[in-house]
Amino acid sequence: MICKIWSIETRETSVNWSDLEWVVSVKNGVSNNIRETLLINSYGRGPIIDIQEKKNILKSISDDFCNLFISNWYENIAPVWINSWIDKTVYFIGSPTSVLKPYLLNGTLPKKWICMQQPSFRTHNAKRLRNDTPIKWGSYFTAFSCMSNYSDWELLLEKTIEFFLEKMKVPLNNIRININSKDDDLLAMLKTVWNPIPLNFDSEEDKYYKHKYWLWDIVGRNFNILLKDENTEIFNDVWNFIIISDGIKKYGIESGYWDSTIMKELYSMEHVLETSAVSHILPWCSVACRKLQDSIISSFLMLSFWIIPRRHDTKWMVLKRYLNWIDYNMKTLGLVKKDITDILKTYEKIEYPNSGYADIILSKIW
């Protein structure tokens, strides 16, 4: 069933929200989400049903990260364009690691500590086009990373713990650390630095505690910081603390996270895609709906990279898969041309005004 749910209202925006009243849902697709966020949760956060407020919160998490680490002498490394070929092992920049790899190869950092916020795009979801498997992550997110020389691990660990307990105000009941009992050095670090966060040993397979860098024998061994999902009581990964080593030499320490994963837990959201404006235009109702949300975000993003149809162009083929995903999941949801046109045009007005990307997408799926 297709119906109008609410008119979108916000503060501090140039968008004319009176033009954006059309919203899609199937039966009670969004009502549960609204009801579950009406009360203050155990993180001390209240409801968010405002697009601009979501953007402000994501920016606040970013600012808290930068202010904490840069104020402690971390040098901020500028992000790169997601579509750059700075890392030849990936089609798109999927994490700050792609930018920081040269420092690992040189065996030294430009200063004792570096940090960065990197817009990132991973295309794993495109492989799940025609099945009912839920997607856990969104394809697009901002990743944050700090890296230090190994000898300076203590400050990095102290500030990581401070970020959660003091900046994010996370209660101890809502936070855990997953660690492999074989990683004696990581465990020794946690014992050295004041750390009240409960430890959870060997809850996952050994590969869970490994981090790939695609640099020959250089790999990461990590413990993970998890936050409790209030909807399920399950603890989910939001942060990695990693020793970078080839088994003999320790090249450094990395500590990092994604903005949307932390916001999801702090505000009791069902999925990381609810941190995006698309969740207001197309509220959750099924797996197909979630996949349609992600494919809309991803298709607009790739068009903003100036990716155009070219034979044998790998990046165009990735975009084509997401466009096919829009078509497939739109039909699964029973949406007609006017429905998807309204959704795409509304999203364009919010995120990519006057870009013409909605018309390009429509021309490829009809």
C-alpha positions in Angstrom: 0.0 0.0 0.0 1.4 3.4 -1.0 0.4 6.4 1.1 1.5 9.8 2.3 3.0 9.5 5.8 4.1 13.0 6.9 5.4 16.3 5.5 9.1 16.7 6.1 10.0 19.7 8.2 13.4 20.9 9.2 15.4 23.9 10.4 18.3 25.8 8.8 17.8 24.6 5.2 17.2 26.2 1.9 14.9 23.4 0.7 11.2 24.3 0.3 9.8 21.4 2.4 6.3 22.1 1.4 7.2 20.6 -2.0 8.4 17.4 -0.4 5.3 15.9 1.2 5.3 12.7 -0.8 6.6 9.7 1.1 6.4 6.0 0.4 5.6 3.2 2.9 4.1 -0.2 3.0 1.5 -0.7 5.7 3.2 0.1 9.1 6.7 0.5 7.7 7.6 3.6 9.5 5.3 3.7 12.5 7.4 1.3 14.6 10.5 3.4 14.0 8.8 6.6 15.2 7.3 4.9 18.2 10.6 3.4 19.4 12.3 6.7 19.3 9.7 8.8 21.2 11.3 8.3 24.6 14.8 9.1 25.8 16.9 6.0 25.4 19.6 4.5 27.7 22.2 6.7 25.8 20.3 9.8 27.0 19.2 10.6 23.4 15.7 11.5 22.3 13.9 11.1 19.0 15.1 12.3 15.6 12.6 12.7 12.8 14.2 15.8 11.2 16.6 15.6 8.3 18.6 18.6 9.2 18.9 17.4 12.8 20.4 14.1 11.5 23.0 16.0 9.5 23.8 18.2 12.5 24.4 15.1 14.6 26.7 13.5 12.1 28.6 16.7 11.9 28.7 16.9 15.7 30.2 13.4 15.9 32.8 14.4 13.3 33.6 17.6 15.1 34.0 15.8 18.5 36.5 13.4 16.8 38.5 16.1 15.2 38.5 18.4 18.2 39.7 15.6 20.5 42.5 14.2 18.4 43.7 17.3 16.6 43.9 19.1 20.0 46.3 16.4 21.1 48.8 17.2 18.3 47.4 14.8 15.6 48.0 16.2 12.1 44.8 16.2 10.0 45.3 14.6 6.6 43.1 16.0 3.9 40.6 13.5 2.4 40.8 12.5 -1.2 38.2 12.2 -3.9 36.4 8.8 -3.6 36.9 8.2 -7.3 40.6 8.7 -7.3 43.1 5.9 -8.2 45.4 6.6 -5.2 45.0 3.0 -4.2 45.1 0.7 -7.2 43.8 -2.3 -5.3 40.2 -0.8 -5.1 37.8 0.8 -7.6 36.7 3.4 -5.1 38.2 4.7 -1.8 36.6 2.5 0.8 38.5 3.6 4.0 41.2 6.0 5.2 43.6 3.0 4.9 43.8 3.6 1.1 45.2 7.1 1.7 47.4 6.1 4.6 49.1 3.1 2.9 52.1 5.1 1.7 53.0 6.0 5.3 52.9 2.3 6.2 55.1 1.4 3.2 57.6 4.1 4.2 57.7 2.8 7.7 57.2 6.2 9.2 54.5 8.8 9.8 54.9 12.5 8.9 54.5 13.3 12.6 54.0 11.1 15.6 50.2 11.0 15.0 48.0 11.6 12.0 44.2 11.5 11.6 41.7 11.9 8.9 38.0 11.8 7.9 37.5 10.1 4.6 34.2 9.8 2.6 34.2 6.1 1.6 32.3 3.9 -0.8 32.2 0.1 -0.7 30.3 -1.9 -3.3 29.8 -5.2 -1.5 26.0 -4.6 -1.4 25.8 -4.7 -5.2 26.5 -8.4 -5.1 23.2 -9.1 -3.3 21.0 -7.7 -6.0 18.5 -10.5 -6.6 18.2 -12.2 -3.2 16.4 -11.7 0.1 19.6 -11.4 2.1 19.4 -8.2 4.3 22.2 -5.7 4.0 23.9 -4.8 7.2 25.8 -1.6 6.1 25.2 1.2 3.7 27.6 1.4 0.7 28.4 5.1 1.4 29.7 6.5 4.7 32.4 8.7 6.3 35.3 6.8 7.9 37.5 8.3 10.6 41.0 7.1 11.4 43.9 7.9 13.6 47.3 6.4 13.2 50.4 6.6 15.4 53.8 5.1 15.6 53.8 2.0 17.6 55.8 3.6 20.5 53.0 6.2 20.9 50.1 3.7 21.3 49.2 4.8 24.8 47.9 8.3 23.9 45.9 6.9 21.0 44.3 4.3 23.3 43.6 6.9 26.0 41.9 9.2 23.6 39.9 6.4 22.0 38.4 5.5 25.4 37.9 9.2 26.2 35.9 9.6 22.9 33.3 7.1 24.0 33.0 7.7 27.7 33.4 11.5 27.8 32.6 12.8 24.3 29.8 10.4 23.4 28.7 9.9 27.0 28.2 6.2 26.5 27.1 4.4 29.7 29.3 1.4 30.7 26.3 -0.9 30.5 26.1 -0.1 26.7 29.7 -0.7 25.7 31.9 -3.8 25.3 35.3 -4.7 23.9 35.7 -8.0 21.9 39.3 -9.2 22.1 41.2 -12.4 21.2 42.9 -13.8 24.3 45.9 -14.8 22.1 46.6 -11.1 21.4 48.7 -10.6 24.5 50.1 -7.2 23.4 46.6 -5.7 22.9 45.5 -7.1 26.2 48.5 -5.6 27.9 47.7 -2.2 26.4 44.2 -2.3 27.8 45.5 -3.3 31.3 48.1 -0.5 31.2 45.7 2.3 30.3 42.8 3.0 32.7 39.9 1.1 31.0 36.6 0.4 32.8 35.0 -1.1 29.6 34.1 -4.8 30.1 36.1 -7.2 28.0 34.6 -10.1 26.1 37.1 -12.8 25.2 37.1 -15.1 22.2 33.4 -14.6 21.3 34.2 -14.7 17.6 36.4 -16.8 15.2 40.1 -15.8 14.9 39.5 -14.1 11.6 37.2 -11.6 13.2 40.3 -10.2 15.0 42.3 -9.7 11.8 42.3 -6.6 9.6 43.4 -6.7 5.9 45.6 -4.0 4.4 46.4 -5.8 1.1 50.1 -5.0 1.6 51.9 -8.4 1.3 52.5 -9.7 4.8 51.3 -6.5 6.6 48.1 -7.2 8.5 46.2 -5.8 11.5 45.4 -7.5 14.7 42.5 -5.7 16.4 40.1 -5.6 19.3 36.7 -4.1 18.6 34.6 -1.7 20.5 30.9 -2.5 20.5 27.8 -0.6 21.4 24.4 -2.0 22.4 21.5 -1.9 20.0 18.5 -1.1 22.1 16.1 -2.7 19.6 17.7 -6.1 19.9 20.0 -5.9 23.0 22.8 -7.2 20.7 26.2 -5.4 20.8 27.4 -4.2 17.4 30.9 -3.3 16.2 31.5 0.5 15.9 35.3 0.9 16.3 38.6 -0.9 15.6 41.8 -0.5 17.5 44.6 -2.2 15.4 48.2 -3.2 15.7 49.7 -3.0 12.2 52.4 -5.7 11.8 54.0 -8.2 9.5 54.5 -10.7 12.3 58.0 -9.3 13.0 58.0 -5.5 12.7 55.2 -3.4 14.2 54.5 -0.5 11.8 52.0 1.4 13.9 48.7 1.6 15.5 45.3 2.5 13.9 42.1 3.5 15.6 39.0 4.2 13.6 35.2 4.1 13.1 32.3 5.0 10.8 30.1 8.0 11.7 26.8 6.3 10.8 27.4 3.2 12.9 27.9 5.2 16.1 24.9 7.4 15.3 22.7 4.4 14.7 23.4 3.0 18.2 23.3 6.3 20.1 19.9 7.1 18.7 18.3 3.6 18.6 17.9 3.4 14.9 17.0 0.2 13.1 19.7 0.5 10.4 22.7 2.8 9.5 20.7 3.9 6.4 18.3 5.7 8.8 21.1 8.3 9.3 20.5 9.4 5.7 17.8 11.7 4.2 16.6 8.9 2.0 15.0 7.2 5.0 12.6 10.2 5.3 11.6 9.9 1.7 11.4 6.1 1.6 10.7 4.8 5.1 11.7 1.2 5.9 9.2 -1.6 5.2 11.1 -4.6 3.9 14.5 -5.9 2.8 13.7 -4.7 -0.7 13.0 -1.2 0.6 16.4 -1.1 2.5 18.2 -2.2 -0.7 16.3 0.5 -2.7 17.4 3.1 -0.2 21.1 2.1 -0.6 20.9 1.9 -4.4 19.4 5.4 -4.6 22.2 6.9 -2.4 24.9 5.0 -4.3 23.6 5.8 -7.8 23.5 9.6 -7.0 26.9 9.4 -5.4 28.5 7.7 -8.4 26.9 10.1 -10.9 28.5 12.9 -8.8 31.9 11.3 -9.7 31.1 12.0 -13.3 30.9 8.3 -14.1 29.3 8.0 -17.6 28.3 5.0 -19.8 31.5 3.6 -21.4 32.0 0.2 -22.8 34.4 -2.0 -20.6 34.5 0.7 -17.9 34.5 -1.1 -14.6 33.1 1.8 -12.6 30.3 2.3 -15.1 29.5 -1.4 -14.7 29.3 -0.9 -10.9 26.9 2.0 -11.3 24.8 0.0 -13.8 24.4 -2.7 -11.1 23.0 -0.2 -8.7 20.7 1.2 -11.3 19.5 -2.3 -12.0 19.0 -2.6 -8.2 16.7 0.4 -8.2 14.6 -1.1 -11.0 14.4 -4.6 -9.4 13.5 -3.4 -5.9 11.2 -0.8 -7.1 9.2 -3.5 -8.9 9.4 -5.7 -5.9 7.8 -3.0 -3.8 5.1 -2.5 -6.4 6.1 1.1 -7.2 5.2 2.7 -10.6 7.0 5.3 -12.6 5.4 8.2 -10.9 6.3 6.8 -7.4 10.0 6.4 -8.2 10.1 9.7 -10.0 8.8 11.5 -7.0 11.3 9.7 -4.7 14.3 10.5 -6.9 13.3 14.1 -7.5 12.8 14.6 -3.8 16.1 13.1 -2.9 17.8 15.2 -5.5 16.3 18.4 -4.1 17.7 17.6 -0.7 21.2 16.3 -1.5 22.1 17.2 -5.1 19.9 20.3 -6.0 19.8 21.2 -9.7 22.1 18.3 -10.7 19.8 16.6 -13.1 20.9 13.2 -11.7 17.3 12.0 -11.1 16.5 12.4 -14.8 19.7 10.4 -15.8 18.7 7.6 -13.5 15.1 7.5 -14.8 16.4 7.4 -18.4 18.4 4.3 -17.6 15.7 2.3 -15.7 12.8 3.0 -18.1 
